[in-house]
Amino acid sequence: MSKEQVLKELQAAVGSETRVSDWLELTQERVNAFADATGDHQWIHCDPERAARESPSGGTIAHGYLTLSLYPWLAGLVDGRSRFPGVRSAINYGINRLRFPATLPVGARVRGRITLKAVEEAGEGLQITEQYTAEIEGGGKPACVAEVVIRLNF
């Protein structure tokens, strides 16, 4: 698809929920790998025995930024199928707003709900703004709500 065709389709979808991902189980292995990558080995994330005894949640939880970092996968940007046919690349440009309303416990399942908030031309590409909500299965509040800005390059 051309940039103009993608722009027209996205403009028609502004305000709509454009994707609900499959559920993903948060494992302790994923949390530990994130801790290794970031150097954040706080016991609330990496020590299941201590977290079971001392944590208000009764166990280990995901880092907030781990929950945020699931956005590309849950949004369908890295699963091998382009959400935007004709786009060469989708690049993270920034975050306008970010909140972590609830903790994401290890063993819980999370999924992404994506709503298109805006689309505009940006140089030779497009810029989209999406609301990413990381929904916890059976939870009342989401683990993450972020207004994510992505640049689409053709």
C-alpha positions, 0 to 999 in steps of 0.5 A: 500500500502507498503512504496515501492509502495507509493514511486514508485507512488510518484516518478512518480508524482514529478513535477505534480499537484497532487490536486486541492481542492474545494473552501472554503469561508473565513468567519469572524467567521473563522478569529475570531476563529483564532484570539482567538486561536493565540491572534492576534486580530488586527483590520484589521482582527477582526473589519469589520467596521474599516477595511471597513473605513481604510483598503486598502482592504476595509474590513477584511482580513485573517491572513497570518498564517491562510491562511497557516494553511488551507494547511492540509484541502485544501491539503486533509490531514484531510478530512477522506480519505488518499491521501496516502493509507497505510500511518498511519500518515502524520506529518508536518515537516517544511516549506522551503519557505513561501510567502503571495503575496496577502491578502485574504479578508473575504468573498472571496473563496480560494482553494489549488493547490498542486504540488509534488516537491520531495520525498525521504526516511526518516528513516522508512517513506518517506518525501515529499515536496509539493508546496502549493498555496492558490488561491483566486477566481478571484484574480490575485495573490495567498494568500499564496505560501509555500514549505511544507515538510511532513513526511509520516509514515507507 
